[in-house]
Amino acid sequence: MSETRLPLLFDLRGRRVLIVGGGSVALRRARTLLAHGLKVKVVAPEIRTELRRLLGEGGGRIDKTEFRPEHIAKNDFVIAATRDTTVNQQVAACARAAGIPVNVADDPQASDFVFPSILERGPLSIAIAGGGSPVLTRLLRRRLEALVPAGYGVLATLAAKYRDAARRGISDRERRTTFWEKILQGRVVDAALAGRGEEAEVLLQQALRAADPLAMPGEVFLVGAGPGDPGLLTLRAFDLLQRADIVLYDRLVADAVLALVNPAAERVYVGKRRAEHAVPQPEINQLLVTYARQGKRVVRLKGGDPFIFGRGGEEIERLCEERIPFQVIPGITAASGCASYAGIPLTHRDHAQSVRFLPGQLREGTIDLPWRELVQPGQTLVIYMALTGLPVIRDQLLRHGMDPATPVALVERGTLPEQRVTTASLSSILQALAAHEPVAPSLLIVGSVVALRARLFGV
Ligand code: SAH
């Protein structure tokens, strides 16, 4: 079943509309109609102060009386928005008899026209119409709100402003379409969305002036993919996955996150497993440079947060040297994701005032960490890459004086549907894990906050 009414954008400036009713629906309608240049008249015995004020400021008229059929004449549209369905029906009947289109609040069946839910971004209108469920419409609208940030208004204004200039500069129609496709997915968008409207305009002007407007420089985005659950991506990350030309990703990036990459984008796996480097770091750095030089929008997708044990720093150093524009989009680091999904608050007034993120990987049988500091009370330790070195970590902490009863948790595949949490005391964690083969990625949390899990999650 499809909506039989056709959504159209009509210029209704100067048209007359009669609103019967003085409550919240009338207020909403009056606000929209005045904003679009209609001449509004409200008829009702009681009129809300806000509506009165709005009409006063917006040049609307008021007739503080009960509705009478003669009110209908000379209007182009009528809106029946009283709380009384009998009155609404009467208004609709009068309007129909006079051949004037009518809208009845909350009754699309009885209406000739309906109001879509409108999302405005500058000169851009997104309307959601029909659907039969106002709640569904509202939820959908909320999703669109998030997907289409306010910066799209700036973008739409810019595109309109430079439309003629582009037509003059790039006469070939197909090339011009390609130009706009590139502009409206490239750096101009990033500047506009980040609220830097002036920079967006300068970039657009530069592109138009370039000898070859289609040869735009590429850019690299170091994007945090979070610990696994795609719901933990930032909106910026999601937007970039949609606009990427090419995505370079690690083993840590979850399949569910990769599923959100735009299908037209090229995907390059540069993953690494412990000790087995699929693509050595300098080569990854070089790939980023090469693809950006080809004018591509390169997304370097990294598990968790790019700046936490992610070698993000090394990758951007190289980009800096090569003068390639880049941006870093933070992600939820494994510590935050695992702790939340396991019910372990990393700090707590009564347990830990600080938290330390530490790398636990083994190098030639040892782990180089400031053990003496780590056994101090009042802190939580979150040890990344701790699986292979777990026996060494336990021994070192015990040797440096940590209480053997200190609660610890190993979180495997945190935030994913397969997440497994094993809690034990420091001295018994290895026995507790003997029952199953722990899998990567996994994270060790050490400290009395781990005991709160039982209270918070009831486990
Ligand atoms: N930049 C990443 C960390 C990279 S180091 C971040 O901010 O999360 C890789 C280590 O991260 C793994 O060895 C593991 O300890 C941890 N890790 C990443 N994702 C994880 C997950 N879903 N569950 C548990 N640990 C995870």
Residues whose N, C-alpha, C, O or C-beta is under 5 A from the ligand:
A	BS01	SAH	P227 G228 G303 G304 D305 P306 I308 F309 G310 I332 T333 A334 I383 Y384 M385 A386 V411 E412 R413 G414 P441 S442 L443
